[in-house]
Amino acid sequence: MENTVIAKDVLRFLSELKRNNNREWFEQHKSEFKSLEIGVKGFYNSLAEKMKEHDEIEKLKMFRIYRDVRFSKDKTPYKSHFAGSFSRAGTKLRGGYYLQIRPGESFMAAGFWEPNKEDLLRIRKELELDATAFRELINKPSFKNTWGELVGDEVKTAPKGFNKEDPNIDLIRKKAFIFVRNFTDKEVLNKGFIEEVNNSFKAIRPYFNLMSEILTTNLNGESLLN
């Protein structure tokens, strides 16, 4: 189902779900949820099609509303948001996209959430060798005006094997390399929201290009791909 807008009822329902996060209430309103879910999935599918015009999107994954509470102190059974991730195609294309719709807390994100230890070491080694291109890209005004600052968890001092006095230690200590953009409810409900999200994802492409090059080559710039 094609859909290019987020309906106002989506945010209303999610707000009500947050206040009534129990199975009895959800079962009573499950038909409404299913109806709204169809519309939201349509929006994400429409966004994926737009993204395919500027990137190779292999898969859209919509996350289920049901929470896994087995190992969580929070036993509320449902998420009070809709969310989906977009995977890039092929081993040469790295990075991922994410969009979450939640009243008062909607955001989009792009980058590298939990790189495996090999990828993380490769990124850190590149930044240790020369972070000039990386810094120039993320500090470019046209990029920064859309995505702001690099975010992500980091170690307190320096990763094992790296000098805490390294001039690029602020980047090397990162454990994730993510950019996030937040949206107000008004922005989410605007008919131009899908284009704003798509254009923002398009603007992250130079970052993905640089990181993909790093992660598919060795420190001498030689390809690691067959």
C-alpha positions in Angstrom: 0.0 0.0 0.0 1.5 3.3 -1.1 1.3 6.2 1.4 3.3 9.4 1.6 2.0 10.9 4.8 1.8 10.0 8.5 -1.8 10.3 9.7 -2.6 12.4 12.8 -4.3 9.3 14.3 -1.0 7.5 14.3 0.5 9.9 16.9 -2.8 9.9 18.8 -2.9 6.1 19.0 0.7 5.9 20.1 0.1 8.5 22.8 -2.9 6.5 24.1 -0.9 3.3 24.0 1.9 4.8 26.1 -0.7 5.7 28.8 -2.4 2.3 28.5 0.4 -0.1 27.9 -1.3 -3.3 28.9 -2.6 -6.3 27.0 -6.3 -5.7 27.8 -6.3 -2.2 26.4 -4.3 -3.2 23.3 -6.6 -6.1 22.5 -9.6 -3.8 22.7 -8.0 -1.5 20.2 -6.1 -4.0 18.1 -8.3 -3.5 15.0 -7.5 0.2 15.0 -3.8 -0.6 15.5 -3.8 -2.9 12.5 -5.5 -0.3 10.3 -2.9 2.4 11.3 -0.1 -0.1 10.9 -1.0 -0.7 7.3 -0.8 3.1 6.6 2.6 3.4 8.4 4.0 0.4 6.5 2.8 2.0 3.3 4.7 5.2 4.3 7.9 3.3 4.9 7.6 1.3 1.7 7.1 4.6 -0.2 10.1 6.1 1.4 12.2 3.0 0.5 11.2 3.4 -3.1 12.3 7.0 -3.1 15.6 6.0 -1.4 16.3 3.5 -4.2 16.6 6.5 -6.6 19.9 7.6 -4.8 21.1 4.4 -3.1 20.9 0.6 -3.4 18.4 -0.4 -0.7 18.3 -4.2 -0.2 15.8 -4.5 2.6 13.2 -2.6 4.6 12.7 -4.1 8.1 9.7 -2.9 10.1 10.0 -3.6 13.8 7.2 -5.3 15.7 5.1 -3.4 18.2 5.7 -6.2 20.8 8.5 -5.8 23.2 10.9 -8.6 24.3 10.6 -8.2 28.1 12.5 -11.4 29.0 15.6 -9.6 30.1 14.2 -6.2 30.8 13.2 -4.5 34.0 10.5 -2.7 32.1 7.7 -5.2 31.6 5.4 -3.0 29.5 4.4 -5.3 26.6 4.3 -2.8 23.7 6.5 -0.2 22.1 4.9 3.2 21.9 6.5 3.9 18.5 6.7 2.7 14.9 10.2 2.1 13.5 11.9 0.7 10.5 15.5 0.2 9.2 16.8 0.3 5.6 19.7 -1.9 4.7 22.1 -1.1 1.9 22.9 -3.8 -0.7 26.1 -5.7 -1.2 29.3 -6.0 0.8 30.8 -2.9 -0.7 28.0 -0.7 0.6 28.2 -0.1 4.4 26.0 1.8 6.8 22.3 1.8 7.6 19.3 4.0 7.8 16.6 4.2 10.6 13.4 6.1 11.1 11.3 6.1 14.3 7.9 7.7 14.7 7.0 8.5 18.3 5.0 11.4 19.7 7.4 14.1 20.8 10.4 11.8 20.1 10.5 11.1 16.4 13.9 10.9 14.8 15.9 9.6 11.9 19.4 8.2 12.1 22.1 7.0 9.8 25.5 5.5 10.2 27.1 2.6 12.1 25.3 1.5 15.3 27.3 -1.5 16.4 30.2 -2.2 14.0 31.8 -5.6 14.6 35.2 -5.6 16.2 37.0 -6.0 12.9 35.2 -3.0 11.3 35.6 -0.9 14.4 39.4 -1.5 14.5 39.7 -0.7 10.8 37.8 2.6 11.3 40.0 3.5 14.3 43.2 2.6 12.5 42.1 4.9 9.6 41.4 7.8 11.9 44.7 7.2 13.7 46.5 7.3 10.3 44.8 10.3 8.9 41.4 11.8 9.9 41.6 14.8 7.6 39.0 13.6 5.0 36.7 12.4 7.7 36.7 15.7 9.5 36.4 17.7 6.4 33.3 15.8 5.4 31.4 15.8 8.7 32.2 19.5 9.2 31.1 20.7 5.8 28.4 23.3 6.3 25.9 21.6 3.9 26.3 18.3 5.8 26.3 19.7 9.3 23.2 21.9 8.7 21.3 18.7 8.0 22.9 16.2 10.4 24.6 18.1 13.1 27.3 16.4 15.2 28.6 12.9 15.2 27.1 10.9 18.1 27.6 7.4 19.6 28.9 5.7 22.7 32.6 5.9 23.3 35.3 4.6 25.7 36.4 6.9 28.5 40.0 7.3 27.6 41.5 5.3 24.7 40.8 1.9 23.2 43.4 -0.8 23.8 46.4 -0.2 21.6 45.8 3.5 20.9 47.5 6.5 22.4 45.2 8.7 24.6 47.2 11.7 23.5 46.5 11.0 19.8 45.2 14.3 18.2 42.3 12.3 16.8 41.4 10.5 20.0 38.0 12.2 20.1 37.1 10.2 17.1 39.1 7.0 17.9 37.4 6.5 21.2 34.0 6.2 19.5 32.3 2.8 19.6 29.6 3.9 17.1 29.5 6.5 14.3 26.0 7.8 14.0 24.2 10.9 12.9 20.7 11.7 14.3 18.1 14.2 13.3 15.0 14.9 15.5 11.5 15.9 14.3 8.6 17.6 16.0 5.1 16.2 15.7 4.2 19.0 13.4 7.0 18.1 11.1 6.1 14.5 11.1 2.5 15.2 10.1 3.5 17.7 7.4 2.8 16.4 3.9 6.4 17.2 2.9 7.8 15.0 5.7 8.6 12.0 3.4 10.6 14.3 1.1 12.5 15.8 4.1 13.5 12.4 5.3 14.5 11.2 1.9 16.5 14.3 1.2 18.3 14.0 4.5 19.1 10.4 3.8 20.4 11.4 0.4 22.6 14.0 2.1 24.4 11.3 4.2 25.6 9.5 1.1 29.1 11.1 1.0 29.6 9.9 4.5 28.6 6.4 3.6 30.8 6.5 0.5 33.9 7.4 2.6 33.2 4.8 5.3 32.5 2.1 2.7 35.8 2.9 1.0 37.6 2.6 4.4 35.9 -0.7 5.3 36.6 -2.3 2.0 40.3 -1.5 1.8 43.4 -2.0 3.9 45.5 0.9 5.3 47.4 1.0 2.0 44.1 1.6 0.1 44.1 -1.8 -1.5 40.8 -3.5 -2.0 39.7 -6.3 0.4 36.9 -7.4 -1.9 37.4 -10.4 -4.3 
